[in-house]
Amino acid sequence: MSGPMRQRQQALDRVNEEIAREKAASLGRAGERLEDALAEVAALAARVGAAADAAERARLVAQHEAARVRAAQRRLALIIQREAMGLRSHRVLDQQFPEPRRLAGEAGA
């Protein structure tokens, strides 16, 4: 390979490496956003269990449902991003980050 061709190939290799690093970092950030959302859901579920009265419980259940929906949206965003990168199997994602469930007694549970 001649000098100019080698330089072009090296430049292309550097760009491809940068793209791969950014894809990995982007997936990592999406995973972190999902982890944060799931932690919020879990924290609210614990608070619902410790609610002092029915009004507080109702307020916390509503907050839990909103947080659950946000977590489900972030999970779907991560799945879509994975699929866009060619990752079709989500078994590990399903095991590590299952979709948060509604609380028992919650409407639609």
Summary of the structure (lengths in Angstrom):
residues: 109
radius of gyration: 21.2
end to end distance: 64.6
largest distance: 78.1
contacts: 260
relative contact order: 0.12
helix: 77%
strand: 0%
